[in-house]
Amino acid sequence: MEAEAFNNKKVMVFGWARSGKAAAKRLVALGAQVTVVNGGEFEAEPLRDELQAAGVVFINHDDANALDETFAYVVKNPGIPYDTAIVQRAMALGIPVLTEVEVALSSFKGRLIAVTGSNGKTTTTSLIREMLQADGQKVTTAGNIGTPVSEVVADLTPTDTLLLELSSFQLMGLPDIQPDIALITNIFANHLDYHGSREAYVAAKFQLTKNQKSDQVLVLNADGQDTPAFSDKTAAQVVLFSRTQSGQLVDSTAGNLVIAGETVMPLTAIKLVGPHNLENVLAAATVAHLAGVKNAAIQQVLASFGGVAHRLEYLFTDQDVLYYNDSKATDIEATQTALNSFDQPTIWLAGGLDRGDDLMRLLPNLTHVKAVIAFGETQQKIVAVAQKAGLPVQTVDDVAVGAKVAVAMAQAGEVVLLSPAAASWDQYQDFEVRGDVFVTALKKVLGR
């Protein structure tokens, strides 16, 4: 889609979260006649005053009658379901329903690298960014990683690289996306409450490569269930990485990271831990190699990159004890992955909002756990798991107290791991706050 498609056209922006604000501002810059619809009252803020002065109309209800056939496009917040009345009316009227990213990309002419997948998107995108920067390349990161594309695209030139992390929600509203390099890290059955079926979810992910041409590249996990189908359907060149199969562009043969046949570094020298992170590393290294990054820069990043905040994030080593913050582990599966990432004796801190999960599912993953510290609503469930496993367990009021107890308990060669297996909302605003409290408490008691 070209930027001219929005000029002098009526466009409805549905949702006034950060992406809606960015889309509205960008659409005004592109010459669109913008109407913003929200499900409730708008708060007074400078941006709203600025847009209102520029002719933007604000409607504080989401009645479907606010939309009629005079609108050329609807740009919705990615999280708004497609069964919402306004979206359904748009589809019935044949009005394209887009997300903010489509608006932003309409005026971007540089190199586009786009990453999606069920797990590991943020870590992989962050690794790619670090690798490009270590190689001296200029890169701007946006999308699902936290910054709306519309907030950065106006400052980019045809010589710039734009690196996007994209969710399935965003991809459904990206009919024309055409990355120079596209990466699908993996696909599991996620967000089925939103998409309705695994098939619909996979179709949303395929949107990333649907418009690619033969001179563009699609990077896939050779070990992925959907890789053969994607390879058959895309027009792009398919490049594979693998954790288990040698002979791919990037793989981990005989304990080494191998890129295009060259042994780059032993896997033991990679700072990120766990098999899931090894897949993230392989995926990122593949994209970086295709983007022209030298192996020395890739090696430099992998030897120092400790992870994205709150996602099995390596914090520091103190008195030969390794400290990790995995506050983002808000479900059992994420904590299983974290626990399986270590073979050292581990002090595990866990607990949080009780959503009725069967935490006994964690029993097979406690092989290397030395002791357990439990907090939050699920405290007694964690205690029961520890007792069933025959592990010592201590209850604490919150993660701050837990951090203090863990430091006192830990010995050289051990790991202290916060991986709650539960959401944070029983005690904290979000998992970021919970993780920050943990890190601050650790630093205070360790005098760092």
Secondary structure, DSSP 4 states (H G I P E B T S, - for coil): --GGGGTT-EEEEE--SHHHHHHHHHHHHTT-EEEEE-SSPPPP-HHHHHHHHTT-EEESS--GGG--TT--EEEE-TTS-TTSHHHHHHHHTT--EE-HHHHHHTT--SEEEEEE-SS-HHHHHHHHHHHHHHTT--EEEEETTSS-GGGTGGG--TT-EEEEE--HHHHTT-TT---SEEEE----S--HHHHSSHHHHHHHHHTTTTT--TTSEEEEETT-TTHHHHHHH-SSEEEEEESS-TTSSEE-GGGEEEETTEEEEEGGG-SS-SHHHHHHHHHHHHHHHHTT--HHHHHHHHTT---STTSSEEEEEETTEEEEE-TT--SHHHHHHHHTT--S-EEEEE--------GGGGGGG-TTEEEEEE-STTHHHHHHHHHHTT--EEE-SSHHHHHHHHHHH--TT-EEEE--SS-STTTSSSHHHHHHHHHHHHHHHHT-
